């Protein structure tokens, strides 16, 4: 193998570093020694030896994407492009109760209507889904019932049709 100055370059060809298998020695744009590696996912990447030895580079980038996807997907209901109706319903009730810039805030958060602690925070959507389940049909949405002036919480919400919601409005005579 070539040497750089007085240091000989150790041949890494064939060695495996996490998902990377070293294929050949190459030079980067500045003439420095680097290694062309094949990733177990089928991709490839040119990497400095120090980055492989330290563990800073473990794949072509696929491992990072998988880890980020796993962190963002706790329950599988809010992956970009695959967000469920229940996810959007939860998101909207949070916005109208907690965001003063939401167009419906005056009728919800502005009136003092809030969301229970269980449905807030990191596991809020998971808890909402566990409490309310999947909506029965596309015609159902979340309704505050039996107390329309109450908060969004497990005992004061239900999946309701449009007709049921109209009958539960503040202005509907009972």
C-alpha positions as CSV (number, residue, x, y, z in Angstrom):
1,X,0.0,0.0,0.0
2,X,1.1,3.6,-0.6
3,X,2.5,5.7,2.2
4,X,1.7,9.3,3.2
5,X,4.9,11.0,4.2
6,X,6.5,8.6,6.6
7,X,3.3,6.8,7.7
8,X,2.3,3.8,5.7
9,X,-1.4,3.5,4.8
10,X,-3.0,0.4,6.2
11,X,-5.1,-1.5,3.7
12,X,-8.7,-1.6,4.9
13,X,-10.1,-3.3,1.8
14,X,-12.7,-6.0,2.8
15,X,-13.1,-4.8,6.4
16,X,-16.6,-4.1,7.7
17,X,-17.5,-1.1,9.8
18,X,-21.1,-1.4,11.0
19,X,-23.0,-1.3,7.6
20,X,-20.0,-0.3,5.5
21,X,-17.7,-2.7,3.6
22,X,-14.5,-1.1,2.4
23,X,-14.0,-1.7,-1.4
24,X,-11.0,0.5,-2.4
25,X,-8.6,3.3,-1.5
26,X,-9.3,6.6,-3.3
27,X,-8.3,10.2,-3.0
28,X,-10.7,12.9,-2.1
29,X,-10.9,16.3,-3.9
30,X,-8.0,17.6,-1.9
31,X,-5.8,14.5,-2.5
32,X,-6.3,13.0,0.9
33,X,-6.7,9.3,1.4
34,X,-10.3,8.0,1.8
35,X,-12.1,4.7,1.3
36,X,-14.9,3.9,-1.1
37,X,-17.3,1.7,0.8
38,X,-20.4,-0.3,-0.1
39,X,-23.3,0.0,2.4
40,X,-25.5,-3.0,3.3
41,X,-28.5,-1.2,1.9
42,X,-26.9,-1.0,-1.5
43,X,-25.7,2.5,-1.4
44,X,-22.1,3.6,-1.4
45,X,-20.0,6.4,0.3
46,X,-16.4,7.7,0.3
47,X,-15.2,7.9,3.9
48,X,-12.1,8.8,5.8
49,X,-10.6,5.9,7.9
50,X,-10.8,7.9,11.1
51,X,-14.5,8.4,10.7
52,X,-15.1,4.6,10.4
53,X,-12.7,3.7,13.3
54,X,-14.4,6.3,15.6
55,X,-17.9,5.2,14.6
56,X,-18.9,8.6,13.4
57,X,-19.7,7.1,10.0
58,X,-21.6,3.8,10.1
59,X,-23.5,3.8,6.8
60,X,-24.2,5.7,3.7
61,X,-26.8,7.7,5.6
62,X,-29.5,5.0,5.6
63,X,-29.0,4.3,9.3
64,X,-29.6,7.9,10.3
65,X,-32.7,8.0,8.2
66,X,-34.0,4.8,9.8
67,X,-33.3,6.1,13.3
68,X,-35.0,9.4,12.6
69,X,-38.0,7.7,11.1
70,X,-38.3,5.4,14.2
71,X,-38.1,8.4,16.5
72,X,-40.8,10.2,14.6
73,X,-43.0,7.1,14.4
74,X,-44.2,6.1,17.8
75,X,-47.6,4.8,16.8
76,X,-47.5,4.8,13.0
77,X,-50.3,7.3,12.7
78,X,-48.4,10.4,11.8
79,X,-45.8,9.4,9.2
80,X,-45.6,12.2,6.5
81,X,-48.0,11.3,3.7
82,X,-49.7,8.7,5.9
83,X,-51.3,10.7,8.7
84,X,-54.5,9.2,9.9
85,X,-57.8,11.1,10.2
86,X,-57.5,10.6,14.0
87,X,-54.1,12.2,14.0
88,X,-55.5,15.3,12.2
89,X,-58.6,15.4,14.5
90,X,-56.3,15.4,17.6
91,X,-54.0,18.0,16.0
92,X,-57.0,20.3,15.2
93,X,-58.5,20.1,18.7
94,X,-55.1,20.9,20.2
95,X,-54.7,24.0,17.8
96,X,-58.1,25.4,18.5
97,X,-57.7,25.1,22.3
98,X,-54.1,26.1,22.6
99,X,-53.1,28.4,19.7
100,X,-54.4,31.9,19.9
101,X,-53.5,32.4,16.2
102,X,-55.9,29.6,15.2
103,X,-59.0,30.9,13.4
104,X,-61.3,29.0,15.8
105,X,-59.5,29.7,19.0
106,X,-62.0,32.4,20.2
107,X,-64.7,29.7,20.3
108,X,-62.5,27.1,22.1
109,X,-59.3,28.2,24.0
110,X,-60.7,31.8,24.1
111,X,-63.7,30.5,26.0
112,X,-61.6,28.5,28.4
113,X,-62.0,25.1,26.8
114,X,-58.8,23.1,27.3
115,X,-57.4,19.7,26.5
116,X,-56.7,17.2,29.4
117,X,-53.1,16.6,30.4
118,X,-53.3,13.0,29.2
119,X,-53.7,14.2,25.6
120,X,-50.9,16.7,25.7
121,X,-47.2,16.2,25.4
122,X,-45.0,13.6,23.9
123,X,-47.5,10.7,24.2
124,X,-50.6,12.8,23.9
125,X,-51.8,11.5,20.6
126,X,-51.1,7.9,21.6
127,X,-53.2,8.4,24.8
128,X,-56.0,10.1,22.8
129,X,-56.1,7.1,20.4
130,X,-56.0,4.7,23.3
131,X,-58.9,6.5,25.0
132,X,-61.1,7.2,22.0
133,X,-60.1,4.5,19.6
134,X,-60.4,4.8,15.8
135,X,-63.3,6.8,14.6
136,X,-66.2,4.5,13.5
137,X,-66.6,6.0,10.0
138,X,-65.5,8.9,7.9
139,X,-68.7,10.7,8.9
140,X,-67.6,10.8,12.6
141,X,-65.6,13.5,14.3
142,X,-64.8,14.3,17.9
143,X,-67.5,16.0,19.9
144,X,-67.6,17.3,23.5
145,X,-70.5,15.5,25.1
146,X,-72.3,15.4,27.4
147,X,-71.0,18.9,28.3
148,X,-70.5,21.0,25.2
149,X,-69.0,23.7,27.4
150,X,-66.6,21.2,29.0
151,X,-63.0,20.4,28.1
152,X,-61.6,17.8,25.7
153,X,-61.1,14.8,28.0
154,X,-61.9,11.1,27.8
155,X,-65.2,11.3,29.8
156,X,-66.5,14.4,27.9
157,X,-65.8,13.4,24.3
158,X,-67.3,10.9,21.8
159,X,-67.1,10.1,18.1
160,X,-70.3,11.8,16.7
161,X,-71.9,12.3,13.3
162,X,-72.7,15.8,11.9
163,X,-76.3,15.5,13.0
164,X,-75.3,14.5,16.5
165,X,-72.9,17.4,16.6
166,X,-75.5,19.9,15.3
167,X,-77.9,18.7,18.1
168,X,-75.1,19.4,20.6
169,X,-74.3,23.0,19.6
170,X,-74.6,25.9,22.1
171,X,-77.3,27.6,20.1
172,X,-79.5,24.5,19.7
173,X,-82.6,24.6,21.8
174,X,-83.1,21.4,23.9
